Amino acid sequence: MKETEKYISYQVMTNNLILTKPYYDIKGNKWIELRIKNLLYPYASININSKYFKLQYNKDYCFITIFKNQNFYIKNKVGKIEGEVNWEKIHPFLLEMDKQVLIKKAELKQIYQENLKYFNGNKFPKKDD
């Protein structure tokens, strides 16, 4: 997680992220509907104005950058917009996703180090000529 005065970036496992098709409001603003799987929170999705939101992908992880001074619309599980929430309200849920990524990265690093230790400790026998 990277934080500045104006924005904050979270990591999400790419396979936990669902993005629906962007849509436009009456004023022509582009909105993105963000859903995160495997996360217990009371909202089905968070709707974010794309001007204040940025995504960067790779195969395993997705980096979500959110500008802090914006409000977001939330939808309940039946798709009805319940109203606006501010960044502070969605922060704990995105922070939880960030923690899941850090735990996964730590597990992968541990496995890599154990494998490296094994291979370094087990020299291959020399081939007899």
KEKE-3310 file (N, C-alpha, C; in steps of 0.2 Angstrom, whole numbers, plus 5000, padded with zeros to 4 digits):
npx = (5004:5003:5004:4999:4996:4986:4981:4979:4986:4981:4984:4977:4972:4972:4963:4953:4946:4933:4927:4915:4907:4911:4901:4891:4886:4873:4879:4890:4901:4912:4910:4916:4912:4916:4920:4924:4930:4929:4928:4922:4910:4898:4893:4888:4895:4906:4905:4914:4920:4928:4938:4944:4951:4962:4968:4980:4986:4994:4998:4995:4993:4983:4984:4976:4972:4966:4959:4959:4950:4937:4920:4911:4899:4889:4882:4869:4866:4856:4857:4853:4857:4864:4869:4881:4898:4912:4930:4936:4927:4927:4940:4945:4941:4947:4960:4961:4961:4973:4981:4979:4986:4999:5002:5001:5012:5022:5021:5024:5038:5044:5043:5050:5063:5065:5066:5077:5087:5087:5091:5104:5110:5111:5121:5124:5129:5145:5148:5154:5168)
npy = (4994:5011:5027:5044:5062:5065:5053:5035:5019:5003:4985:4971:4954:4949:4939:4940:4951:4960:4968:4977:4982:4999:5013:5028:5043:5056:5068:5064:5059:5046:5030:5017:5001:4992:4977:4966:4950:4937:4944:4950:4961:4975:4979:4976:4981:4994:5010:5020:5036:5037:5047:5048:5037:5024:5010:4997:4983:4966:4949:4943:4952:4967:4984:4997:5013:5026:5042:5052:5062:5060:5055:5040:5029:5017:5000:4989:4972:4969:4977:4990:5007:5013:5025:5038:5035:5039:5040:5035:5026:5015:5011:5002:4990:4988:4989:4977:4968:4972:4967:4953:4951:4954:4944:4933:4935:4935:4921:4915:4920:4914:4900:4900:4904:4892:4882:4887:4886:4872:4867:4873:4867:4854:4847:4842:4826:4822:4818:4803:4799)
npz = (5000:4995:5001:4999:5002:4994:4987:4988:4986:4983:4984:4975:4974:4957:4953:4962:4959:4952:4938:4931:4915:4911:4914:4909:4917:4917:4915:4908:4914:4917:4925:4935:4940:4954:4960:4973:4976:4989:5000:5015:5016:5018:5006:4989:4978:4973:4967:4956:4951:4936:4934:4946:4950:4947:4938:4938:4930:4933:4930:4942:4952:4955:4955:4964:4963:4972:4974:4988:4992:4986:4985:4985:4976:4983:4980:4984:4987:4978:4968:4970:4971:4986:4991:4995:5000:5009:5006:5018:5023:5015:5015:5026:5020:5008:5013:5019:5008:5003:5013:5012:5000:5003:5012:5004:4995:5004:5008:4996:4994:5005:5001:4990:4995:5003:4994:4987:4997:4998:4986:4985:4996:4992:4983:4966:4961:4955:4938:4933:4923)
capx = (5000:5007:4999:5001:4991:4980:4979:4981:4986:4980:4985:4971:4974:4969:4958:4948:4943:4928:4926:4909:4908:4910:4895:4892:4880:4870:4884:4895:4906:4913:4910:4918:4909:4922:4918:4930:4927:4932:4929:4916:4908:4891:4891:4890:4900:4908:4905:4919:4921:4935:4943:4947:4952:4966:4970:4986:4986:4998:4994:4994:4990:4980:4985:4970:4974:4960:4960:4955:4945:4931:4915:4909:4892:4889:4876:4868:4866:4851:4859:4851:4862:4862:4871:4888:4902:4918:4936:4938:4923:4929:4947:4946:4940:4953:4966:4960:4963:4980:4984:4979:4991:5006:5002:5002:5018:5027:5021:5028:5045:5046:5043:5056:5069:5066:5068:5084:5091:5087:5096:5111:5113:5111:5125:5123:5135:5149:5147:5160:5170)
capy = (5000:5017:5032:5051:5066:5065:5047:5029:5013:4996:4979:4966:4948:4950:4934:4942:4958:4959:4975:4977:4987:5006:5017:5035:5047:5061:5073:5062:5056:5038:5027:5010:4997:4988:4972:4962:4943:4934:4949:4951:4968:4975:4982:4972:4984:5001:5014:5025:5040:5035:5052:5048:5030:5021:5003:4994:4975:4961:4943:4941:4958:4973:4990:5001:5020:5030:5049:5052:5067:5059:5051:5034:5027:5010:4997:4984:4965:4968:4982:4997:5012:5015:5032:5039:5034:5043:5035:5032:5020:5009:5010:4996:4984:4988:4987:4970:4965:4973:4962:4946:4951:4954:4937:4928:4937:4932:4914:4913:4921:4908:4894:4901:4903:4885:4879:4889:4883:4865:4866:4875:4862:4847:4847:4836:4822:4823:4813:4799:4799)
capz = (5000:4995:5003:4999:5004:4989:4985:4991:4981:4986:4979:4976:4969:4951:4952:4967:4957:4946:4935:4926:4910:4913:4911:4909:4919:4913:4914:4904:4918:4916:4931:4935:4946:4957:4965:4976:4979:4995:5005:5019:5017:5017:4999:4983:4974:4974:4960:4957:4945:4933:4935:4953:4951:4942:4939:4934:4931:4930:4930:4949:4956:4952:4959:4963:4966:4974:4976:4994:4993:4983:4988:4980:4977:4984:4978:4988:4983:4973:4963:4971:4974:4993:4992:4994:5006:5008:5006:5025:5025:5011:5016:5029:5016:5003:5017:5021:5002:5003:5018:5009:4994:5007:5015:4998:4993:5010:5007:4990:4995:5009:4997:4985:4999:5005:4988:4985:5002:4997:4980:4987:5000:4989:4976:4962:4961:4948:4933:4932:4916)
cpx = (5004:5002:5003:4995:4985:4977:4982:4981:4985:4982:4979:4974:4969:4962:4952:4944:4938:4926:4920:4911:4907:4904:4896:4885:4878:4875:4890:4901:4906:4914:4912:4915:4914:4919:4924:4927:4931:4933:4922:4915:4901:4888:4893:4895:4901:4908:4909:4920:4928:4940:4947:4950:4957:4968:4976:4986:4993:4994:4992:4990:4988:4981:4979:4972:4967:4962:4955:4950:4938:4926:4913:4902:4893:4882:4875:4868:4861:4852:4856:4856:4859:4864:4878:4891:4908:4924:4937:4933:4925:4936:4949:4946:4945:4959:4966:4963:4970:4984:4985:4985:4998:5007:5004:5009:5023:5027:5025:5036:5048:5047:5049:5063:5070:5069:5076:5089:5092:5092:5103:5114:5114:5115:5124:5129:5139:5148:5154:5162:5173)
cpy = (5006:5023:5039:5055:5066:5058:5041:5023:5007:4991:4974:4960:4949:4945:4936:4949:4957:4967:4974:4982:4994:5009:5024:5038:5052:5067:5071:5059:5048:5035:5020:5007:4992:4983:4968:4955:4942:4939:4950:4959:4969:4977:4976:4975:4992:5005:5020:5029:5039:5041:5052:5041:5028:5014:5001:4987:4972:4955:4941:4946:4963:4979:4995:5008:5024:5037:5050:5057:5066:5055:5045:5032:5019:5007:4991:4977:4965:4974:4989:5001:5014:5022:5032:5037:5037:5037:5032:5026:5014:5007:5003:4989:4983:4987:4980:4966:4966:4968:4955:4946:4950:4947:4932:4929:4934:4924:4912:4914:4916:4902:4895:4901:4896:4881:4880:4886:4875:4863:4868:4870:4855:4848:4841:4832:4823:4817:4809:4798:4792)
cpz = (5000:4996:5002:5002:5000:4987:4988:4986:4985:4981:4980:4971:4963:4951:4958:4964:4951:4944:4930:4921:4913:4910:4912:4912:4915:4911:4910:4907:4917:4923:4930:4941:4948:4962:4967:4979:4985:5000:5008:5020:5015:5010:4994:4978:4976:4968:4961:4950:4942:4934:4941:4955:4945:4943:4935:4936:4930:4931:4937:4953:4952:4957:4958:4967:4966:4976:4982:4995:4989:4987:4983:4982:4979:4982:4983:4984:4978:4968:4964:4974:4981:4995:4992:5001:5004:5008:5013:5026:5021:5012:5020:5025:5011:5007:5018:5014:5001:5007:5015:5003:4998:5010:5010:4996:4998:5009:5001:4991:5000:5006:4993:4989:5002:5000:4986:4990:5000:4991:4981:4992:4997:4982:4972:4961:4954:4944:4932:4925:4915)
residu = (MET:LYS:GLU:THR:GLU:LYS:TYR:ILE:SER:TYR:GLN:VAL:MET:THR:ASN:ASN:LEU:ILE:LEU:THR:LYS:PRO:TYR:TYR:ASP:ILE:LYS:GLY:ASN:LYS:TRP:ILE:GLU:LEU:ARG:ILE:LYS:ASN:LEU:LEU:TYR:PRO:TYR:ALA:SER:ILE:ASN:ILE:ASN:SER:LYS:TYR:PHE:LYS:LEU:GLN:TYR:ASN:LYS:ASP:TYR:CYS:PHE:ILE:THR:ILE:PHE:LYS:ASN:GLN:ASN:PHE:TYR:ILE:LYS:ASN:LYS:VAL:GLY:LYS:ILE:GLU:GLY:GLU:VAL:ASN:TRP:GLU:LYS:ILE:HIS:PRO:PHE:LEU:LEU:GLU:MET:ASP:LYS:GLN:VAL:LEU:ILE:LYS:LYS:ALA:GLU:LEU:LYS:GLN:ILE:TYR:GLN:GLU:ASN:LEU:LYS:TYR:PHE:ASN:GLY:ASN:LYS:PHE:PRO:LYS:LYS:ASP:ASP)
# end
